[in-house]
Amino acid sequence: MIFRKFKLLLFLSFCIFSSHFVKADHHEKIKILYMGGRDHDWKGYYESIVPQFKKQGDFDLVLSNKLEDLKAEYIKQYDVVLFFGSGGNF
């Protein structure tokens, strides 16, 4: 029993000591293309979520309702594409 406690204490000590050397990697902002269109209030929704993304500081949010922005040469510069619309065609 004492040996188990000792092993656990040794393991926890190692974890705590090692965590000092762990640092978050510095990454670029996550680029999000926000596609809206049709009947839903996508502009209003965009305006309500932008402050949340800015507060986080890790996101770059771009609004569009142009279908040509979904072409491969343009879309490849984004990490995420969000769609907000009533479905079907934009």
Biopython code that builds the backbone (N, CA, C, O; Angstrom):
import numpy as np
from Bio.PDB.StructureBuilder import StructureBuilder

atoms = [
    (1, "MET", "N", (0.824, -1.193, 0.000)),
    (1, "MET", "CA", (0.000, 0.000, 0.000)),
    (1, "MET", "C", (0.871, 1.261, 0.000)),
    (1, "MET", "O", (0.596, 2.212, -0.731)),
    (2, "ILE", "N", (1.907, 1.257, 0.815)),
    (2, "ILE", "CA", (2.794, 2.413, 0.890)),
    (2, "ILE", "C", (3.522, 2.593, -0.436)),
    (2, "ILE", "O", (3.734, 3.717, -0.890)),
    (3, "PHE", "N", (3.906, 1.470, -1.058)),
    (3, "PHE", "CA", (4.605, 1.544, -2.340)),
    (3, "PHE", "C", (3.704, 2.150, -3.421)),
    (3, "PHE", "O", (4.181, 2.927, -4.248)),
    (4, "ARG", "N", (2.411, 1.810, -3.428)),
    (4, "ARG", "CA", (1.471, 2.400, -4.391)),
    (4, "ARG", "C", (1.355, 3.901, -4.203)),
    (4, "ARG", "O", (1.359, 4.658, -5.174)),
    (5, "LYS", "N", (1.253, 4.328, -2.958)),
    (5, "LYS", "CA", (1.162, 5.767, -2.678)),
    (5, "LYS", "C", (2.436, 6.476, -3.127)),
    (5, "LYS", "O", (2.393, 7.581, -3.667)),
    (6, "PHE", "N", (3.566, 5.818, -2.893)),
    (6, "PHE", "CA", (4.837, 6.401, -3.309)),
    (6, "PHE", "C", (4.900, 6.542, -4.833)),
    (6, "PHE", "O", (5.331, 7.574, -5.347)),
    (7, "LYS", "N", (4.463, 5.489, -5.559)),
    (7, "LYS", "CA", (4.460, 5.557, -7.025)),
    (7, "LYS", "C", (3.531, 6.662, -7.515)),
    (7, "LYS", "O", (3.870, 7.397, -8.443)),
    (8, "LEU", "N", (2.366, 6.779, -6.896)),
    (8, "LEU", "CA", (1.417, 7.822, -7.283)),
    (8, "LEU", "C", (2.000, 9.203, -7.011)),
    (8, "LEU", "O", (1.889, 10.100, -7.847)),
    (9, "LEU", "N", (2.613, 9.377, -5.859)),
    (9, "LEU", "CA", (3.237, 10.654, -5.520)),
    (9, "LEU", "C", (4.371, 10.977, -6.485)),
    (9, "LEU", "O", (4.526, 12.125, -6.903)),
    (10, "LEU", "N", (5.150, 9.988, -6.831)),
    (10, "LEU", "CA", (6.242, 10.178, -7.784)),
    (10, "LEU", "C", (5.702, 10.580, -9.156)),
    (10, "LEU", "O", (6.234, 11.485, -9.801)),
    (11, "PHE", "N", (4.648, 9.903, -9.593)),
    (11, "PHE", "CA", (4.032, 10.218, -10.881)),
    (11, "PHE", "C", (3.460, 11.636, -10.889)),
    (11, "PHE", "O", (3.689, 12.383, -11.841)),
    (12, "LEU", "N", (2.729, 12.015, -9.857)),
    (12, "LEU", "CA", (2.153, 13.362, -9.778)),
    (12, "LEU", "C", (3.237, 14.427, -9.727)),
    (12, "LEU", "O", (3.106, 15.486, -10.342)),
    (13, "SER", "N", (4.304, 14.146, -8.994)),
    (13, "SER", "CA", (5.428, 15.095, -8.940)),
    (13, "SER", "C", (6.042, 15.292, -10.320)),
    (13, "SER", "O", (6.368, 16.412, -10.713)),
    (14, "PHE", "N", (6.195, 14.193, -11.048)),
    (14, "PHE", "CA", (6.728, 14.273, -12.405)),
    (14, "PHE", "C", (5.815, 15.116, -13.295)),
    (14, "PHE", "O", (6.295, 15.957, -14.055)),
    (15, "CYS", "N", (4.498, 14.895, -13.204)),
    (15, "CYS", "CA", (3.539, 15.652, -14.027)),
    (15, "CYS", "C", (3.591, 17.140, -13.714)),
    (15, "CYS", "O", (3.595, 17.973, -14.621)),
    (16, "ILE", "N", (3.632, 17.466, -12.440)),
    (16, "ILE", "CA", (3.672, 18.874, -12.042)),
    (16, "ILE", "C", (4.976, 19.511, -12.498)),
    (16, "ILE", "O", (4.969, 20.624, -13.022)),
    (17, "PHE", "N", (6.092, 18.821, -12.306)),
    (17, "PHE", "CA", (7.385, 19.353, -12.719)),
    (17, "PHE", "C", (7.446, 19.529, -14.235)),
    (17, "PHE", "O", (7.950, 20.538, -14.728)),
    (18, "SER", "N", (6.931, 18.547, -14.969)),
    (18, "SER", "CA", (6.972, 18.600, -16.432)),
    (18, "SER", "C", (6.068, 19.681, -17.000)),
    (18, "SER", "O", (6.365, 20.243, -18.054)),
    (19, "SER", "N", (4.977, 19.977, -16.323)),
    (19, "SER", "CA", (4.038, 20.970, -16.852)),
    (19, "SER", "C", (4.655, 22.360, -16.926)),
    (19, "SER", "O", (4.173, 23.213, -17.671)),
    (20, "HIS", "N", (5.707, 22.591, -16.169)),
    (20, "HIS", "CA", (6.393, 23.880, -16.225)),
    (20, "HIS", "C", (7.006, 24.123, -17.607)),
    (20, "HIS", "O", (7.114, 25.268, -18.046)),
    (21, "PHE", "N", (7.400, 23.064, -18.283)),
    (21, "PHE", "CA", (8.062, 23.180, -19.570)),
    (21, "PHE", "C", (7.102, 23.157, -20.754)),
    (21, "PHE", "O", (7.515, 23.393, -21.889)),
    (22, "VAL", "N", (5.846, 22.880, -20.504)),
    (22, "VAL", "CA", (4.852, 22.812, -21.577)),
    (22, "VAL", "C", (4.325, 24.211, -21.847)),
    (22, "VAL", "O", (3.897, 24.910, -20.929)),
    (23, "LYS", "N", (4.359, 24.614, -23.104)),
    (23, "LYS", "CA", (3.864, 25.938, -23.489)),
    (23, "LYS", "C", (2.912, 25.777, -24.653)),
    (23, "LYS", "O", (3.079, 24.891, -25.491)),
    (24, "ALA", "N", (1.919, 26.637, -24.699)),
    (24, "ALA", "CA", (0.969, 26.606, -25.816)),
    (24, "ALA", "C", (1.684, 27.030, -27.085)),
    (24, "ALA", "O", (2.519, 27.934, -27.068)),
    (25, "ASP", "N", (1.350, 26.374, -28.183)),
    (25, "ASP", "CA", (1.947, 26.795, -29.443)),
    (25, "ASP", "C", (1.249, 28.063, -29.915)),
    (25, "ASP", "O", (0.041, 28.229, -29.742)),
    (26, "HIS", "N", (2.013, 28.928, -30.499)),
    (26, "HIS", "CA", (1.460, 30.179, -31.003)),
    (26, "HIS", "C", (1.036, 29.942, -32.441)),
    (26, "HIS", "O", (1.849, 29.593, -33.298)),
    (27, "HIS", "N", (-0.225, 30.134, -32.684)),
    (27, "HIS", "CA", (-0.758, 29.872, -34.008)),
    (27, "HIS", "C", (-1.389, 31.138, -34.561)),
    (27, "HIS", "O", (-1.669, 32.093, -33.836)),
    (28, "GLU", "N", (-1.599, 31.112, -35.845)),
    (28, "GLU", "CA", (-2.293, 32.226, -36.469)),
    (28, "GLU", "C", (-3.772, 32.135, -36.129)),
    (28, "GLU", "O", (-4.255, 31.109, -35.649)),
    (29, "LYS", "N", (-4.472, 33.217, -36.386)),
    (29, "LYS", "CA", (-5.912, 33.199, -36.148)),
    (29, "LYS", "C", (-6.581, 32.182, -37.067)),
    (29, "LYS", "O", (-6.122, 31.944, -38.184)),
    (30, "ILE", "N", (-7.656, 31.591, -36.593)),
    (30, "ILE", "CA", (-8.437, 30.655, -37.392)),
    (30, "ILE", "C", (-9.294, 31.472, -38.343)),
    (30, "ILE", "O", (-10.095, 32.301, -37.912)),
    (31, "LYS", "N", (-9.125, 31.238, -39.633)),
    (31, "LYS", "CA", (-9.828, 32.019, -40.648)),
    (31, "LYS", "C", (-11.158, 31.361, -40.980)),
    (31, "LYS", "O", (-11.207, 30.201, -41.387)),
    (32, "ILE", "N", (-12.240, 32.124, -40.799)),
    (32, "ILE", "CA", (-13.588, 31.602, -41.007)),
    (32, "ILE", "C", (-14.278, 32.395, -42.107)),
    (32, "ILE", "O", (-14.340, 33.623, -42.055)),
    (33, "LEU", "N", (-14.792, 31.687, -43.095)),
    (33, "LEU", "CA", (-15.638, 32.294, -44.125)),
    (33, "LEU", "C", (-17.078, 32.045, -43.712)),
    (33, "LEU", "O", (-17.508, 30.896, -43.608)),
    (34, "TYR", "N", (-17.813, 33.103, -43.478)),
    (34, "TYR", "CA", (-19.205, 33.018, -43.037)),
    (34, "TYR", "C", (-20.097, 33.315, -44.234)),
    (34, "TYR", "O", (-20.182, 34.455, -44.690)),
    (35, "MET", "N", (-20.759, 32.282, -44.736)),
    (35, "MET", "CA", (-21.633, 32.421, -45.902)),
    (35, "MET", "C", (-23.078, 32.563, -45.444)),
    (35, "MET", "O", (-23.591, 31.720, -44.709)),
    (36, "GLY", "N", (-23.725, 33.631, -45.882)),
    (36, "GLY", "CA", (-25.129, 33.847, -45.537)),
    (36, "GLY", "C", (-25.934, 34.079, -46.791)),
    (36, "GLY", "O", (-25.385, 34.337, -47.862)),
    (37, "GLY", "N", (-27.235, 33.986, -46.650)),
    (37, "GLY", "CA", (-28.069, 34.238, -47.814)),
    (37, "GLY", "C", (-29.515, 33.864, -47.600)),
    (37, "GLY", "O", (-29.902, 33.341, -46.556)),
    (38, "ARG", "N", (-30.285, 34.143, -48.600)),
    (38, "ARG", "CA", (-31.715, 33.863, -48.661)),
    (38, "ARG", "C", (-32.485, 34.580, -47.563)),
    (38, "ARG", "O", (-32.218, 35.749, -47.285)),
    (39, "ASP", "N", (-33.435, 33.898, -46.937)),
    (39, "ASP", "CA", (-34.417, 34.585, -46.110)),
    (39, "ASP", "C", (-34.039, 34.787, -44.645)),
    (39, "ASP", "O", (-34.582, 35.683, -43.998)),
    (40, "HIS", "N", (-33.138, 33.994, -44.111)),
    (40, "HIS", "CA", (-32.793, 34.151, -42.698)),
    (40, "HIS", "C", (-32.042, 35.459, -42.473)),
    (40, "HIS", "O", (-31.452, 36.017, -43.398)),
    (41, "ASP", "N", (-32.073, 35.939, -41.235)),
    (41, "ASP", "CA", (-31.381, 37.179, -40.874)),
    (41, "ASP", "C", (-29.897, 36.893, -40.649)),
    (41, "ASP", "O", (-29.397, 36.993, -39.528)),
    (42, "TRP", "N", (-29.204, 36.537, -41.726)),
    (42, "TRP", "CA", (-27.795, 36.189, -41.594)),
    (42, "TRP", "C", (-26.935, 37.399, -41.252)),
    (42, "TRP", "O", (-25.912, 37.254, -40.584)),
    (43, "LYS", "N", (-27.331, 38.593, -41.697)),
    (43, "LYS", "CA", (-26.557, 39.793, -41.336)),
    (43, "LYS", "C", (-26.686, 40.078, -39.846)),
    (43, "LYS", "O", (-25.700, 40.398, -39.183)),
    (44, "GLY", "N", (-27.902, 39.961, -39.321)),
    (44, "GLY", "CA", (-28.110, 40.171, -37.885)),
    (44, "GLY", "C", (-27.378, 39.139, -37.049)),
    (44, "GLY", "O", (-26.806, 39.457, -36.006)),
    (45, "TYR", "N", (-27.404, 37.896, -37.518)),
    (45, "TYR", "CA", (-26.696, 36.830, -36.813)),
    (45, "TYR", "C", (-25.194, 37.086, -36.851)),
    (45, "TYR", "O", (-24.502, 36.900, -35.850)),
    (46, "TYR", "N", (-24.698, 37.506, -37.993)),
    (46, "TYR", "CA", (-23.274, 37.833, -38.133)),
    (46, "TYR", "C", (-22.885, 38.921, -37.134)),
    (46, "TYR", "O", (-21.864, 38.816, -36.455)),
    (47, "GLU", "N", (-23.715, 39.976, -37.053)),
    (47, "GLU", "CA", (-23.418, 41.083, -36.139)),
    (47, "GLU", "C", (-23.470, 40.651, -34.679)),
    (47, "GLU", "O", (-22.807, 41.247, -33.831)),
    (48, "SER", "N", (-24.246, 39.629, -34.383)),
    (48, "SER", "CA", (-24.319, 39.167, -32.995)),
    (48, "SER", "C", (-23.159, 38.241, -32.626)),
    (48, "SER", "O", (-22.780, 38.173, -31.457)),
    (49, "ILE", "N", (-22.592, 37.532, -33.594)),
    (49, "ILE", "CA", (-21.498, 36.612, -33.249)),
    (49, "ILE", "C", (-20.117, 37.240, -33.387)),
    (49, "ILE", "O", (-19.160, 36.758, -32.780)),
    (50, "VAL", "N", (-19.996, 38.305, -34.175)),
    (50, "VAL", "CA", (-18.685, 38.942, -34.357)),
    (50, "VAL", "C", (-18.068, 39.370, -33.027)),
    (50, "VAL", "O", (-16.889, 39.099, -32.803)),
    (51, "PRO", "N", (-18.817, 40.031, -32.129)),
    (51, "PRO", "CA", (-18.198, 40.408, -30.852)),
    (51, "PRO", "C", (-17.673, 39.205, -30.061)),
    (51, "PRO", "O", (-16.660, 39.310, -29.370)),
    (52, "GLN", "N", (-18.359, 38.072, -30.162)),
    (52, "GLN", "CA", (-17.909, 36.876, -29.448)),
    (52, "GLN", "C", (-16.591, 36.355, -30.028)),
    (52, "GLN", "O", (-15.689, 35.968, -29.285)),
    (53, "PHE", "N", (-16.489, 36.349, -31.345)),
    (53, "PHE", "CA", (-15.251, 35.905, -31.983)),
    (53, "PHE", "C", (-14.111, 36.881, -31.695)),
    (53, "PHE", "O", (-12.978, 36.461, -31.462)),
    (54, "LYS", "N", (-14.408, 38.180, -31.710)),
    (54, "LYS", "CA", (-13.368, 39.173, -31.425)),
    (54, "LYS", "C", (-12.897, 39.077, -29.986)),
    (54, "LYS", "O", (-11.710, 39.242, -29.704)),
    (55, "LYS", "N", (-13.826, 38.811, -29.074)),
    (55, "LYS", "CA", (-13.472, 38.682, -27.665)),
    (55, "LYS", "C", (-12.493, 37.523, -27.465)),
    (55, "LYS", "O", (-11.570, 37.615, -26.656)),
    (56, "GLN", "N", (-12.700, 36.448, -28.198)),
    (56, "GLN", "CA", (-11.803, 35.297, -28.108)),
    (56, "GLN", "C", (-10.409, 35.646, -28.620)),
    (56, "GLN", "O", (-9.406, 35.203, -28.061)),
    (57, "GLY", "N", (-10.353, 36.441, -29.684)),
    (57, "GLY", "CA", (-9.078, 36.871, -30.229)),
    (57, "GLY", "C", (-8.371, 35.866, -31.124)),
    (57, "GLY", "O", (-7.295, 36.158, -31.644)),
    (58, "ASP", "N", (-8.952, 34.693, -31.312)),
    (58, "ASP", "CA", (-8.292, 33.649, -32.099)),
    (58, "ASP", "C", (-8.901, 33.458, -33.475)),
    (58, "ASP", "O", (-8.517, 32.537, -34.197)),
    (59, "PHE", "N", (-9.845, 34.314, -33.852)),
    (59, "PHE", "CA", (-10.588, 34.094, -35.085)),
    (59, "PHE", "C", (-10.581, 35.332, -35.974)),
    (59, "PHE", "O", (-10.596, 36.466, -35.494)),
    (60, "ASP", "N", (-10.558, 35.087, -37.278)),
    (60, "ASP", "CA", (-10.707, 36.130, -38.285)),
    (60, "ASP", "C", (-11.938, 35.743, -39.098)),
    (60, "ASP", "O", (-11.900, 34.776, -39.859)),
    (61, "LEU", "N", (-13.029, 36.493, -38.940)),
    (61, "LEU", "CA", (-14.316, 36.145, -39.530)),
    (61, "LEU", "C", (-14.617, 37.059, -40.712)),
    (61, "LEU", "O", (-14.611, 38.282, -40.574)),
    (62, "VAL", "N", (-14.881, 36.458, -41.881)),
    (62, "VAL", "CA", (-15.188, 37.203, -43.102)),
    (62, "VAL", "C", (-16.596, 36.836, -43.556)),
    (62, "VAL", "O", (-16.926, 35.656, -43.679)),
    (63, "LEU", "N", (-17.421, 37.843, -43.803)),
    (63, "LEU", "CA", (-18.801, 37.652, -44.240)),
    (63, "LEU", "C", (-18.894, 37.710, -45.758)),
    (63, "LEU", "O", (-18.266, 38.556, -46.394)),
    (64, "SER", "N", (-19.684, 36.803, -46.338)),
    (64, "SER", "CA", (-19.915, 36.823, -47.779)),
    (64, "SER", "C", (-21.261, 36.190, -48.090)),
    (64, "SER", "O", (-21.740, 35.324, -47.358)),
    (65, "ASN", "N", (-21.863, 36.634, -49.187)),
    (65, "ASN", "CA", (-23.057, 35.963, -49.707)),
    (65, "ASN", "C", (-22.906, 35.718, -51.207)),
    (65, "ASN", "O", (-23.889, 35.513, -51.919)),
    (66, "LYS", "N", (-21.653, 35.742, -51.673)),
    (66, "LYS", "CA", (-21.359, 35.531, -53.092)),
    (66, "LYS", "C", (-20.946, 34.081, -53.331)),
    (66, "LYS", "O", (-20.026, 33.574, -52.688)),
    (67, "LEU", "N", (-21.625, 33.429, -54.247)),
    (67, "LEU", "CA", (-21.305, 32.033, -54.545)),
    (67, "LEU", "C", (-19.894, 31.856, -55.089)),
    (67, "LEU", "O", (-19.280, 30.811, -54.872)),
    (68, "GLU", "N", (-19.374, 32.848, -55.786)),
    (68, "GLU", "CA", (-18.014, 32.715, -56.332)),
    (68, "GLU", "C", (-16.965, 32.620, -55.225)),
    (68, "GLU", "O", (-15.847, 32.170, -55.474)),
    (69, "ASP", "N", (-17.314, 33.040, -53.999)),
    (69, "ASP", "CA", (-16.379, 32.912, -52.881)),
    (69, "ASP", "C", (-16.214, 31.463, -52.420)),
    (69, "ASP", "O", (-15.357, 31.169, -51.587)),
    (70, "LEU", "N", (-17.031, 30.564, -52.958)),
    (70, "LEU", "CA", (-16.910, 29.143, -52.625)),
    (70, "LEU", "C", (-16.050, 28.375, -53.625)),
    (70, "LEU", "O", (-15.908, 27.158, -53.513)),
    (71, "LYS", "N", (-15.479, 29.073, -54.592)),
    (71, "LYS", "CA", (-14.580, 28.422, -55.551)),
    (71, "LYS", "C", (-13.274, 28.038, -54.856)),
    (71, "LYS", "O", (-12.842, 28.684, -53.901)),
    (72, "ALA", "N", (-12.667, 26.980, -55.357)),
    (72, "ALA", "CA", (-11.480, 26.398, -54.717)),
    (72, "ALA", "C", (-10.359, 27.405, -54.501)),
    (72, "ALA", "O", (-9.733, 27.407, -53.440)),
    (73, "GLU", "N", (-10.095, 28.252, -55.476)),
    (73, "GLU", "CA", (-8.969, 29.185, -55.334)),
    (73, "GLU", "C", (-9.195, 30.207, -54.221)),
    (73, "GLU", "O", (-8.232, 30.735, -53.666)),
    (74, "TYR", "N", (-10.439, 30.488, -53.894)),
    (74, "TYR", "CA", (-10.745, 31.444, -52.830)),
    (74, "TYR", "C", (-10.926, 30.742, -51.486)),
    (74, "TYR", "O", (-10.435, 31.210, -50.458)),
    (75, "ILE", "N", (-11.629, 29.628, -51.507)),
    (75, "ILE", "CA", (-11.992, 28.949, -50.258)),
    (75, "ILE", "C", (-10.790, 28.308, -49.565)),
    (75, "ILE", "O", (-10.827, 28.083, -48.356)),
    (76, "LYS", "N", (-9.732, 28.012, -50.308)),
    (76, "LYS", "CA", (-8.577, 27.333, -49.710)),
    (76, "LYS", "C", (-7.833, 28.195, -48.691)),
    (76, "LYS", "O", (-7.012, 27.681, -47.932)),
    (77, "GLN", "N", (-8.108, 29.489, -48.665)),
    (77, "GLN", "CA", (-7.435, 30.352, -47.696)),
    (77, "GLN", "C", (-8.111, 30.351, -46.323)),
    (77, "GLN", "O", (-7.637, 31.012, -45.398)),
    (78, "TYR", "N", (-9.217, 29.612, -46.186)),
    (78, "TYR", "CA", (-9.952, 29.558, -44.925)),
    (78, "TYR", "C", (-9.786, 28.205, -44.249)),
    (78, "TYR", "O", (-9.575, 27.183, -44.902)),
    (79, "ASP", "N", (-9.887, 28.224, -42.926)),
    (79, "ASP", "CA", (-9.834, 26.997, -42.143)),
    (79, "ASP", "C", (-11.228, 26.405, -41.943)),
    (79, "ASP", "O", (-11.386, 25.188, -41.841)),
    (80, "VAL", "N", (-12.237, 27.280, -41.889)),
    (80, "VAL", "CA", (-13.611, 26.869, -41.607)),
    (80, "VAL", "C", (-14.557, 27.654, -42.501)),
    (80, "VAL", "O", (-14.322, 28.829, -42.783)),
    (81, "VAL", "N", (-15.632, 26.999, -42.950)),
    (81, "VAL", "CA", (-16.700, 27.686, -43.679)),
    (81, "VAL", "C", (-17.996, 27.450, -42.908)),
    (81, "VAL", "O", (-18.395, 26.308, -42.678)),
    (82, "LEU", "N", (-18.652, 28.548, -42.509)),
    (82, "LEU", "CA", (-19.947, 28.471, -41.833)),
    (82, "LEU", "C", (-21.026, 28.881, -42.818)),
    (82, "LEU", "O", (-20.875, 29.870, -43.535)),
    (83, "PHE", "N", (-22.112, 28.128, -42.855)),
    (83, "PHE", "CA", (-23.254, 28.465, -43.703)),
    (83, "PHE", "C", (-24.426, 28.834, -42.807)),
    (83, "PHE", "O", (-24.731, 28.126, -41.848)),
    (84, "PHE", "N", (-25.083, 29.948, -43.124)),
    (84, "PHE", "CA", (-26.300, 30.321, -42.414)),
    (84, "PHE", "C", (-27.304, 30.780, -43.450)),
    (84, "PHE", "O", (-27.157, 31.852, -44.037)),
    (85, "GLY", "N", (-28.303, 29.986, -43.670)),
    (85, "GLY", "CA", (-29.324, 30.301, -44.661)),
    (85, "GLY", "C", (-30.485, 29.347, -44.507)),
    (85, "GLY", "O", (-30.518, 28.524, -43.592)),
    (86, "SER", "N", (-31.424, 29.465, -45.400)),
    (86, "SER", "CA", (-32.616, 28.628, -45.285)),
    (86, "SER", "C", (-32.479, 27.318, -46.049)),
    (86, "SER", "O", (-33.472, 26.628, -46.281)),
    (87, "GLY", "N", (-31.279, 26.975, -46.436)),
    (87, "GLY", "CA", (-31.042, 25.722, -47.144)),
    (87, "GLY", "C", (-31.221, 25.898, -48.638)),
    (87, "GLY", "O", (-31.574, 26.976, -49.116)),
    (88, "GLY", "N", (-30.976, 24.833, -49.359)),
    (88, "GLY", "CA", (-31.110, 24.919, -50.811)),
    (88, "GLY", "C", (-30.037, 25.798, -51.405)),
    (88, "GLY", "O", (-28.904, 25.836, -50.925)),
    (89, "ASN", "N", (-30.405, 26.502, -52.453)),
    (89, "ASN", "CA", (-29.415, 27.368, -53.098)),
    (89, "ASN", "C", (-29.360, 28.720, -52.396)),
    (89, "ASN", "O", (-30.349, 29.178, -51.822)),
    (90, "PHE", "N", (-28.222, 29.332, -52.449)),
    (90, "PHE", "CA", (-28.042, 30.633, -51.822)),
    (90, "PHE", "C", (-28.423, 31.704, -52.823)),
    (90, "PHE", "O", (-28.350, 32.893, -52.513)),
]
sb = StructureBuilder()
sb.init_structure("model")
sb.init_model(0)
sb.init_chain("A")
sb.init_seg("    ")
for serial, (resi, resn, name, xyz) in enumerate(atoms, 1):
    if name == "N":
        sb.init_residue(resn, " ", resi, " ")
    sb.init_atom(name, np.array(xyz, "f"), 0.0, 1.0, " ", f" {name:<3s}", serial, name[0])
structure = sb.get_structure()
